[in-house]
Amino acid sequence: MKQNKRGISPLIATVILIGATIVIAALLWIFLSKEVKLFSDKQGVKCTAQQMAEIEVVVSKCKSSGIGSDFKTIISIQNAGKTDIAGFRIKADDNPSFASEMDLNPGENKDKTLSGKISKLTLFPIVIKDGKVVTCAEKLVEVTCS
């Protein structure tokens, strides 16, 4: 038995593929443009030279203690600068960083307890600038814990 089925022409198939590609690209653009704007807004706020001059962080103690999986690391952080610090972005060893709220007024000293045994800490001060959260990466503090 002979079948006389015909497919669509190559020209129409090409037009459909190009149209589908354009629709997919437009949908991705709409979806990702909000994410790119949010990311660029976060990256656009940087510490000013005046803020960097007013930030001074001193870590006087970083000690790990515990047994087995019950290790804790205690760090003593002092704000030796002239501006309020709203918190820190903390990177412990080679793990991803995380934010930690810790209001530190100038001259104030506070302890922070972190879970786990940590050998190296990196602290990035966070300040509030015009209602926006600013991480001052230029004023990072690296500490080796015992």
Beta strands, then each sheet from edge to edge (+ up, - down):
strand 1: 57-65
strand 2: 72-79
strand 3: 85-92
strand 4: 98-104
strand 5: 109-115
strand 6: 120-129
strand 7: 132-135
strand 8: 141-144
sheet 1: 1+ 2- 5+
sheet 2: 4+ 3- 6+ 7-
sheet 3: 4+ 3- 6+ 8-
end
